[in-house]
Amino acid sequence: MTVKIVENQNELEDAFSVRKTVFVEEQNVPLEEEIDQYEDEAVHFVMYGDTSNPIAAGRFRVVDGYGKVERICVLQDARKTGAGKSVMEKIENYASEKGLHKLKLNAQTHAIPFYSGLGYEVVSEEFLDAGIPHKTMVKQIPSEALAE
């Protein structure tokens, strides 16, 4: 399994394909909410399985001094394989390389244990996004990790 930063239109379409499957088809998020006005400013990530098929995706933006982790998703068949953790690690390494040590994400409430296991802490009350309960979570990347 390989996570990579999207470099071309085909890879971007692969990332969008995973996002559409998970968020639009499985979770009934409207397509116009899932693919939004921030796509062009975001850095996109896609994970490929043993074949050339995409199995996970995510995106990253800088918002108000935070590295904002967004749209993390894994196809159903690839869940519980470490794919989500691998995507998160790639995004966190990217953030570190860019000198960002504060990360933020809006986690669906069912995914809070996953993000907590990666060192994120809940900092908000529950709110709805696309009709799905979420909480905001943050993580500080230690400054010594930035030097590695």
Protein Blocks (a to p, Z undefined) as FASTA:
>chain_A
ZZdddfbfklmmmmmmmmmmmmmmmnopafklmpccklmmpccdddddfblcdfbdcddd
deehiacdehiacdfklgonlmmmmmmmmmmmmmmmnopabdcddddfklmmmmmmnopa
cfbdcddeehiacddddddddfklmmZZ
